[in-house]
Amino acid sequence: MRIKRAKINLSIILLILIGYSCSFNNDRIAKSKEFDFYIDRIEQNDTIALAIDNQEIESNYFGDKKRWKLSDTLTDFPYFRTPSPLLNAVYQLSLEEAKNINKEISLSDLCYSTTLALAVINPQKCKELLLQKVEQFNIQQNTDKINGWPVNSQRILWGLASCKVYNVTGDKVWQRKIFTITKRAVDADLNVIWNYEKQLFRGSADAANTIYPSSFTPIDIFNSYSLRTQVLYYRNLQLLIDMGSLLNRDMLSYEHLLGALKRSITVNFWLPKQQRFAGYICGNNNFLKSEQQDILAEAMGVIWNIFDDTQQLMVMQQMPFLDFGIPTILPLYQNRNAEISALTQAYCTRALAKSNCTRSVNRGIANMVRTTALTLENSNSWSVKNGKPISLESNGLGTSATLSLYYDVLLGLRLDKNKVGITPFIPKKIGQNDTIRVRNLKYRNTILNVDIIGYGNKIAQCSINEKVFDKAEIAATAEGEQNIVIHMNNKLPKQIRIVKGKKSEMLKTPKLKVKNDTIFWRKNTTAKRYKLYKNGKLWLSVTDTFFPDTIYKPYWISVQSIGRKNQKSNCSKELLLKPDTYQRIVDAGIFQSFNTKPYVMLHADSVFAFRVRVPRDGRYRIAFIYDANAEKNGCITRSFWNNDNYLGTCVFPVYVSNKQEVMCTNAIEMEVFRGYNKFKLTNEKFNRQNNSLPDRLKIKKIKLIRVE
């Protein structure tokens, strides 16, 4: 009691010293090592943010006292009032920001913002912005050498966002439009990035590619399988099936695909020893699982019920908190990703509420409210070390992440294709003294008015328009005002502890090279040994940074650094070692009759057909060396055929550069028979997804490698 009283006295002294009144509330909602979250304020060391009332916050975070006061009318938006003045003020601050959505918002930020909260408060604006990202029924994303489709498939987020808008509005015209656009994108991806053998989608769906080592090229990323790509695609397919069923379309093939994807995720990404999922799987030929954890992807998987019950339990019990929030990936990369993302906090807090992790939910809410209250504006991300904003709000993402705490966690709003459900999660300190009131929440042809009495994680009693129901659900066909009164169970599960994550860093990923039958890599000063993987399996553990080996037949090799404290690097990208006689590289121009140049120029409608004489039956890999210079960043794709059988897509990343850049495509592996084999590159309809990218290629050489 002495310690607690001393803490309160220090708080009083601090408030007096910086010029605040002594009228404050000492009900603490959450505590971390660095700050405390009370009903009416945030205290962090010698700084404080105090809610003067429901419409005003004062903060001395930047030295001098600064104040935010509501200056706009918010009558068009949902009214949300809790017993916490600070929560109320942060909510209204966020709504005020949400009125000014940037038209130049990126595809990724727009879609996440729409999915989190913007669709609830302004679905019409979301429609307009989403349609601006579509040209000729193709979803357009960043044309960057890394972020261009199909290396990065962040465009699948468009389907999630547009379906959220439909679930809010019930607009049938919008429904038919988004079904056509989303299905077209999915069908193209099934031809280009879906691996039918491994039943996974290739590449990344993260605009920042946070999970990958900086040494990864666009082709390395395309050859990988990201956990986040899989969970986002799973959700996209779920929603596509929902839209199709409402339109009476046959979606059976997509349902089979959904089941196959779920099985592949739960089996291939699971790490039994760590009892969590790998952030990505790399390897040109073998599955090498990353040691890193993609916490955002895991939270999404829990929310959308992708993982089995045991996996969900293990993942949520290990959700790691750093001092100022939950990191997106862990361990962190050296000199990279040292930030806490508002997007990650929003999804993780919702997943924690779904899993009834009481103390962690309180901390999740506190992490978001702290940053907004102290800085008096929402932030996209803040520093792992000191909690200072890295990216202040400019595109709606930080605002939507904060608002999602109110709609998705406290209110528990669950929008579906044919109903809306309400499943609140109310922390004790927030709900024990007064009623939470929500008014003017628009859903299709109704307006929802909700009173939540008490605290807890389950509904004890519910009435809708004075009629008692087991659940707080409103059908999509309902009309008029719906007055909902919910009595909570006044119980919350006990959570033993919050998992404290370590600010550990990944060792630098090695780069393999081969010279004169010797494998070597640069020494890592923090590593004590190295593991060599041959054909995807552990082969040797060595202390040197080289290994001589006589190569009689092809095999795949990868290396991993192991630190003095057993910290690890990711495995290097696999390198195919082979005798010189197993590889043949020829000028592409020799396959065209009247071509006097060593290269081949391909345009939008060109077909490059050629025949190659193969000396013996076996498995071969073919790739194309090309000129990567272009007038615009992006990725060009071509379909590859062997004897009139479609085998996959070759990806040609191109970008603007003053230097002459030569790159190699991904390799297509195939069974080839002795004698002449016919190959061709074509530009199919599903290859033409980016209407703004110049479709012109200079292919210099063809590389053919025998692997078996």
Buried (B, 14 or more C-beta within 10 A) or exposed (E): EEEEEEBEEEBEEBBEEBEBEEEBBBBBBBBBEEBBBBBBBBBBEEBBBBBBEBBBBBBBBEEEBBEBBBEEEBEEBBBBBBBBBBBBBBBBBBBBBBBEBBEEBBBBBBBBBBBBBBBBBBBEBBBEBBBBBBEEEBBBBBBBBBBBBBBBBBBBBBBBBBBBBBBBBBBEEBBEBBBEBBBBBBEBBBBBBBEEEEBBBBBBBBBBBBBBBEEBBBBBBBBBBBBBBBBBBBBBBBBBBBBBEBEEBEBEEBBEBBEBBBEBBBEBBBEEEEBBBBBBBBBBBBBBBBBBBBBBBBBBBBBBEBBEEEBBBBBBBBBBBBBBBBBBBBBBBBEBBBBBBBBBBBBBBBBBBBBBBBBBBBBBBBBBBBBBBBBBBBBBBBEBEEBEBBBBBBBBBBBBBBBBBBBBBBBBBBBEBEBBEBBBBBBBBBBBBEBBBBBBBBBBEBBBBBBBBBBBBBBEBBBBEEEEBEEBBBEBEBEEEBBBBBBBBBEBEEBEEBEEBEEEBBBBBBBBEBEEEEBBBEEBEBBEEBBBBBBBEEBEEEEEBEBEBEBEEBBBBBBBBBBEEEBBBBBBBBBBBBEEEBBBEBBBBEBBEEBEEEBBBBEEEBEBEBEBEBEEEBEBBBBBBBBBBBEBBBBBBBBBBBEEEEBBBBBBBBBEEEEEBEBBBBBBBBEBEEEEBEBBBBBBEBBBBBEEBBBBBBBBBBBBBBBE
